[in-house]
Amino acid sequence: MTKTTMQIDTSAELLENDILPKCREVHTNPETQAATAHDMPKALSEPMAKKSPAQWAYERIIMYIQNFEKQLDNDHEVGLGLAGGMTGVIKIEGLGYYDPDIVTYYGMNEGGARTQLIQHVSQMNVTLVASPKHIDQPEPNRIGFRLASALDGEETA
């Protein structure tokens, strides 16, 4: 005889579960790993009600960057393609936010010039691009993993 147990949530637990972040992805290739299929930084499991729109966007962008990097070979790094304007692709070297509503990308453009994009969360439109690493670099930079570690409090990015 199998014993089954029933879990009853308190009203506080129901309320908290209702405000915790949710994510869903569907891909044409069943082998594709969803961004949420991996261990998530602990910051992403905290209720979003305590976060500004900028912090919430920053944390989710980190998750997507890290997942994108997991799919790259050793000859490529993550780059950032921007919609609108003639900026081109920026190799991401840093990411930040300024409460309540600004996200900032730091990097280098294809011509080697230092670049910083300051974006309001309501205007966010980012394309992650596989960019060839610099020819003199033995290993590609993996900013997503550093940023995720910083979310977990392991280091400052």
C-alpha positions in Angstrom: 0.0 0.0 0.0 1.4 3.3 -1.0 1.1 6.2 1.4 0.3 9.6 -0.2 0.6 12.9 1.5 -1.1 16.1 0.7 0.6 19.4 1.1 -1.5 22.3 2.2 0.0 25.7 1.7 -0.7 28.6 4.0 -2.2 31.8 2.6 1.2 33.4 2.9 2.8 30.7 0.9 0.2 30.9 -1.8 0.7 34.7 -2.0 4.5 34.3 -2.2 4.3 31.6 -4.9 2.0 33.9 -6.9 4.6 36.7 -7.0 7.7 34.5 -7.6 9.0 34.8 -11.2 7.8 32.4 -13.8 9.4 31.6 -17.2 8.5 29.3 -20.1 10.3 28.5 -23.3 9.5 26.3 -26.3 12.0 25.6 -29.0 11.7 23.8 -32.4 14.8 21.7 -31.5 14.0 19.4 -28.5 17.7 19.3 -27.7 17.8 23.1 -27.1 18.3 23.9 -23.4 16.0 26.4 -22.0 17.6 29.3 -20.0 15.8 28.0 -16.9 16.9 24.4 -17.3 20.1 25.1 -15.4 20.7 26.1 -11.8 19.4 29.6 -11.4 21.2 32.3 -9.5 19.5 32.6 -6.1 18.7 36.2 -6.8 16.2 35.0 -9.5 14.2 33.0 -7.0 13.5 36.0 -4.8 10.2 37.7 -5.1 10.3 40.4 -7.7 8.0 42.7 -5.7 11.2 43.8 -3.7 13.1 44.7 -6.9 13.1 47.7 -9.1 12.4 47.2 -12.8 16.1 47.8 -13.5 17.3 45.2 -11.1 14.8 42.6 -12.3 15.8 43.2 -16.0 19.5 43.0 -15.0 19.1 39.7 -13.3 17.2 38.1 -16.2 19.6 39.4 -18.8 22.4 37.7 -16.9 20.5 34.4 -17.0 20.0 34.7 -20.8 23.7 35.7 -21.4 24.9 32.8 -19.3 22.7 30.3 -21.2 23.7 31.7 -24.6 27.4 31.3 -23.6 26.9 27.7 -22.8 26.0 27.1 -26.4 29.1 28.8 -27.8 32.3 27.1 -29.0 35.7 28.1 -27.8 36.2 30.5 -30.7 33.3 32.7 -29.9 32.1 35.2 -27.2 28.8 36.8 -26.5 28.2 40.1 -28.3 25.2 42.4 -28.1 23.4 43.5 -31.2 21.3 46.7 -30.8 18.1 47.4 -32.6 17.9 50.9 -34.2 20.9 53.0 -34.9 24.2 52.2 -36.4 26.0 50.9 -33.3 26.6 47.4 -34.7 27.7 44.6 -32.3 29.3 45.2 -28.9 31.3 42.5 -27.2 29.9 42.6 -23.7 32.5 43.3 -21.0 30.1 44.4 -18.3 26.5 44.9 -17.3 24.9 47.0 -14.6 21.8 48.8 -13.6 20.8 52.0 -11.9 17.6 52.0 -9.9 14.8 52.3 -10.7 14.8 51.9 -14.4 18.2 52.0 -16.2 20.3 49.1 -17.5 23.8 49.7 -18.8 26.0 47.6 -21.1 29.7 48.1 -21.2 31.9 46.7 -24.0 33.9 47.2 -27.2 32.5 47.7 -30.7 33.8 45.9 -33.8 36.3 48.7 -34.4 37.8 48.3 -31.0 36.3 51.5 -29.5 35.0 51.4 -25.9 31.2 51.4 -25.9 28.6 52.0 -23.2 24.9 51.6 -23.9 22.5 53.2 -21.3 19.0 51.9 -21.8 15.6 52.5 -20.1 14.0 49.2 -19.2 10.9 50.2 -21.2 13.1 50.4 -24.4 15.0 47.1 -23.8 15.5 45.2 -27.1 18.7 43.1 -27.1 20.1 40.5 -29.5 22.8 38.2 -28.2 25.3 37.4 -31.0 28.1 34.9 -31.2 31.1 37.0 -31.9 34.6 35.7 -32.8 37.0 36.1 -29.9 40.1 38.2 -30.4 42.8 36.4 -32.3 45.3 36.9 -29.5 43.1 35.5 -26.8 43.7 31.8 -25.9 40.2 31.5 -24.3 37.0 33.4 -24.9 35.7 35.7 -22.1 32.6 34.3 -20.4 31.0 37.3 -18.8 27.7 35.5 -18.1 29.3 33.1 -15.6 31.0 36.0 -13.7 27.7 38.0 -13.6 25.8 34.9 -12.3 28.4 34.4 -9.6 28.0 38.0 -8.6 24.2 37.5 -8.3 24.9 34.6 -5.9 27.2 36.9 -3.9 30.3 34.9 -4.8 32.2 37.8 -6.4 31.7 41.3 -7.6 31.4 41.6 -11.3 
